[in-house]
């Protein structure tokens, strides 16, 4: 049972870490958009369907 709990906790930490990185990237993108000022607004980014699914691990591109 301890092994199962440790694996579950490890997966939770990885998922939370991914979520924190995604949120930080979104905020960073919004800062870049505000800094452009007088330029024409860029079209909204297409949402990658892989990003909406839960991740199996913390390696990108999987």
Backbone torsions as a table, in degrees:
resi	resn	phi	psi	omega
1	UNK	NA	-36.8	178.6
2	UNK	-61.8	-39.1	179.8
3	UNK	-64.0	-42.7	179.5
4	UNK	-62.7	-44.3	179.7
5	UNK	-64.3	-39.9	179.7
6	UNK	-65.1	-42.6	178.6
7	UNK	-65.1	-39.8	178.8
8	UNK	-64.8	-43.9	178.7
9	UNK	-63.8	-40.1	178.4
10	UNK	-61.9	-44.2	178.4
11	UNK	-63.9	-39.0	178.7
12	UNK	-64.5	-43.4	178.8
13	UNK	-62.3	-42.1	179.4
14	UNK	-63.7	-42.9	179.8
15	UNK	-64.0	-42.7	178.8
16	UNK	-66.1	-37.7	177.7
17	UNK	-62.9	-43.8	177.8
18	UNK	-61.1	-44.2	-178.6
19	UNK	-62.8	-41.1	179.0
20	UNK	-63.3	-41.5	178.9
21	UNK	-65.9	-40.8	179.1
22	UNK	-64.1	-42.0	178.1
23	UNK	-64.2	-41.5	178.9
24	UNK	-63.6	-39.6	178.0
25	UNK	-65.6	-39.0	177.9
26	UNK	-63.0	-42.8	178.2
27	UNK	-64.4	-42.2	179.5
28	UNK	-62.0	-40.1	177.5
29	UNK	-62.4	-40.5	-179.8
30	UNK	-67.2	-35.2	176.3
31	UNK	-63.9	-41.7	179.3
32	UNK	-63.3	-37.3	179.5
33	UNK	-67.0	-37.6	179.9
34	UNK	-73.0	-30.6	-176.8
35	UNK	-70.4	-22.2	-176.2
36	UNK	-70.0	-26.9	173.3
37	UNK	61.1	-98.1	-172.3
38	UNK	-80.9	-9.8	-178.5
39	UNK	-72.9	159.1	176.9
40	UNK	-65.6	144.3	-179.3
41	UNK	-68.1	138.4	178.2
42	UNK	-75.8	149.5	177.5
43	UNK	-64.7	150.9	-179.3
44	UNK	-61.5	145.0	179.9
45	UNK	-71.0	146.1	173.6
46	UNK	-75.2	137.6	179.7
47	UNK	-80.8	126.5	178.6
48	UNK	-76.3	121.2	-177.7
49	UNK	-60.5	-26.4	178.4
50	UNK	-66.5	-28.1	-178.4
51	UNK	-70.9	-27.9	-178.3
52	UNK	-78.8	-25.2	179.4
53	UNK	-77.4	157.4	174.8
54	UNK	-69.8	146.0	179.9
55	UNK	-89.9	142.4	178.8
56	UNK	-81.1	-29.5	179.3
57	UNK	-151.0	-175.0	-175.5
58	UNK	-98.2	14.0	178.5
59	UNK	-91.3	129.0	-178.7
60	UNK	-67.4	151.4	175.3
61	UNK	82.5	12.0	-179.7
62	UNK	-111.7	NA	NA
